[in-house]
Amino acid sequence: MSEIELFKDFKPVTRFKKYNLIVVSLVVIILWLCIAWIIPVFENTLLNIIVVALLIISLLVTVVWNSLYYKSIVYHLNETEMTWKRGVWFRQTGIVPYNRITNVDIVQGPLMRIFGISNLRIQTAGYSAQNVAEIRITGIEEPEPLREMIMGFVRSRGAVAAATGGDDSESPGQVSSGEILDELREIRKILNKIAEK
């Protein structure tokens, strides 16, 4: 995999296209099997032909959609934020400043392991209590260096730097940013304990 660089767009590795095609095709096939099970199609030859034809058309649409979807995915990192775009029918874009990122997880399921890819799930301050990540970077071959790059920006920019106007330096008589972060972590632990009750 080529190294991800700042100020340059990057995409998932091409193996992600095959992985995504398999996942989406399995969903389509399972959906049509459920439809075939609900409707007693096996008693009527015409209905059998219609269901098989619709299944084939659905799979062809899936192949075309998957190719367009892969082309639509674009990620971009710069010194202050990350941006992303994706979508064929419904286009989505987003901007996530590093100072809002709270966590970056690497996710890899069994099928992803076979293809040698992973996803990065990035959570921000507003999404921390939810199970849904604000941004997913999909189809990454070597996720650890990318996660370290992002977390390096998070550490260097920090929430405190954003709250103080970007200056994280200490002045005499001023509380250090490390102390503030420690206090914020303690508050977060207490709030999580309260939420669990």
ChimeraX attribute file (.defattr): number of C-alpha atoms within 10 A of each C-alpha:
attribute: neighborCount
match mode: 1-to-1
recipient: residues
	/A:1	7
	/A:2	8
	/A:3	9
	/A:4	15
	/A:5	13
	/A:6	13
	/A:7	11
	/A:8	11
	/A:9	15
	/A:10	17
	/A:11	19
	/A:12	20
	/A:13	17
	/A:14	13
	/A:15	16
	/A:16	21
	/A:17	18
	/A:18	14
	/A:19	18
	/A:20	19
	/A:21	20
	/A:22	16
	/A:23	11
	/A:24	16
	/A:25	19
	/A:26	13
	/A:27	12
	/A:28	16
	/A:29	15
	/A:30	12
	/A:31	13
	/A:32	17
	/A:33	14
	/A:34	11
	/A:35	13
	/A:36	16
	/A:37	11
	/A:38	9
	/A:39	12
	/A:40	11
	/A:41	16
	/A:42	13
	/A:43	9
	/A:44	9
	/A:45	10
	/A:46	11
	/A:47	15
	/A:48	15
	/A:49	13
	/A:50	12
	/A:51	19
	/A:52	14
	/A:53	12
	/A:54	13
	/A:55	17
	/A:56	13
	/A:57	12
	/A:58	15
	/A:59	18
	/A:60	13
	/A:61	12
	/A:62	18
	/A:63	19
	/A:64	11
	/A:65	17
	/A:66	20
	/A:67	15
	/A:68	16
	/A:69	17
	/A:70	21
	/A:71	15
	/A:72	17
	/A:73	21
	/A:74	17
	/A:75	20
	/A:76	18
	/A:77	22
	/A:78	16
	/A:79	12
	/A:80	12
	/A:81	17
	/A:82	18
	/A:83	16
	/A:84	21
	/A:85	14
	/A:86	18
	/A:87	15
	/A:88	15
	/A:89	9
	/A:90	6
	/A:91	11
	/A:92	12
	/A:93	13
	/A:94	12
	/A:95	14
	/A:96	18
	/A:97	18
	/A:98	25
	/A:99	22
	/A:100	18
	/A:101	24
	/A:102	17
	/A:103	17
	/A:104	19
	/A:105	15
	/A:106	15
	/A:107	14
	/A:108	15
	/A:109	10
	/A:110	8
	/A:111	12
	/A:112	18
	/A:113	10
	/A:114	10
	/A:115	14
	/A:116	17
	/A:117	23
	/A:118	22
	/A:119	20
	/A:120	22
	/A:121	18
	/A:122	22
	/A:123	23
	/A:124	20
	/A:125	13
	/A:126	11
	/A:127	15
	/A:128	15
	/A:129	12
	/A:130	10
	/A:131	8
	/A:132	12
	/A:133	17
	/A:134	18
	/A:135	19
	/A:136	18
	/A:137	19
	/A:138	19
	/A:139	24
	/A:140	21
	/A:141	20
	/A:142	16
	/A:143	19
	/A:144	14
	/A:145	11
	/A:146	18
	/A:147	18
	/A:148	12
	/A:149	16
	/A:150	22
	/A:151	18
	/A:152	13
	/A:153	19
	/A:154	20
	/A:155	14
	/A:156	13
	/A:157	20
	/A:158	21
	/A:159	21
	/A:160	17
	/A:161	16
	/A:162	15
	/A:163	11
	/A:164	11
	/A:165	8
	/A:166	13
	/A:167	11
	/A:168	18
	/A:169	10
	/A:170	10
	/A:171	8
	/A:172	6
	/A:173	6
	/A:174	8
	/A:175	10
	/A:176	14
	/A:177	17
	/A:178	11
	/A:179	10
	/A:180	13
	/A:181	14
	/A:182	11
	/A:183	12
	/A:184	12
	/A:185	12
	/A:186	12
	/A:187	12
	/A:188	12
	/A:189	12
	/A:190	11
	/A:191	11
	/A:192	12
	/A:193	10
	/A:194	9
	/A:195	9
	/A:196	6
	/A:197	5
